[in-house]
Amino acid sequence: VKRAALEACHKGWGVSVIVGVAAAGQEISTRPFQLVTGRTWKGTAFGGWKSVDNVPKLVTDYMSKKIKVDEFVTHTLPFDKINEAFELMHTGK
């Protein structure tokens, strides 16, 4: 799908952005022709946010109630229940 997205971009100025982090050891490939004809392949994680600059702003916005987070907390578990927490997350609960 990632390669197809790049190949679907317009020659000369098309940009394909891969969002997120791939599993360890995963690779993507394409023919060099796709890139030398002006297409661009980019990647982003965390929406392009820079943690050093943006996380403090997020915390400030949360503390001043500009953004809501608490409404999304469905469970609070102690650390020794971390496996249960991951299971809840994976099942969408």
N, C-alpha and C positions, 0 to 999 in steps of 0.2 A: 504494500500500500504506500509506503514511504517513497519507494522508487517511482511508482506510478504517479504520485502527486508531483514529484519533480518533473517527470516527463510531460505532465499535463500543463506545466507552466509555459507561458509565452516565451518564445525565443527572443533573446535580446534584453529582456527586463523582468521576466517572471521570477517570483520568489516563493519557495516552499519552506514552511516553517514546521519543524518537528517539535512537538510540545511534550514535555515530560522526560523521564529518565528511563532508558532501556534497561532490561535485565543485565546483570553482569555477564560480560563475555559476548554480548550480542553485537553484530556488525550489520551495517547497511552498505549497499554498493550500487553503483550506477556506471554507465559508460562515460568516460571522460568527455566525450562529445557533448553530453548534456550540459556540462559546466562551461566548456570553452565557447559555446554558442550564446552565452550571456545569462543563462539561468543561474539562480543563486539558491543554495541550500543553507538554511540557518537552523539553529536549534535554540530552544529556550526551556528553562526550568523555573518554576516559581513565577511565571509570567514576566520574566525579565527583571524582577525586583532585586535590588542589592540589599542583602540582609543587614549589613552594617549601617546603611543609611535609612532603610525603610522600616525595619522592625521597631526601632524606637518610636517612629511616627505612628505605627500601628498601635503600639502600647499606649501612647498618649491619646490617640483617638478613642481607643477602648475605654480608658480611664475617664475620659470626658464624655462618654456615652454617645460619641459620634458614630461609632460602629457597634453593631450588636453581635455578640458571640455566645453569650450565655444561653440563648434560645436553642442553640445547636448542640448543647451538651446533653446527652441522653443517659449517660451512666458515669458514675465516679467510682473507681475501684482502686484498692491499694496496689502497690507495686507487685506484691507476690501473686496477684491475679492477672498479671500482664498477658498471659496466654489466653485467658478468658476474654480479656479486653480485645485482643486481636481477633478472636473468633467472632465476637459481637460485631466488630468493624467489618470483617469479611462477609458476614451474613446480612449486612445492611441494617443492623439493629442499633 
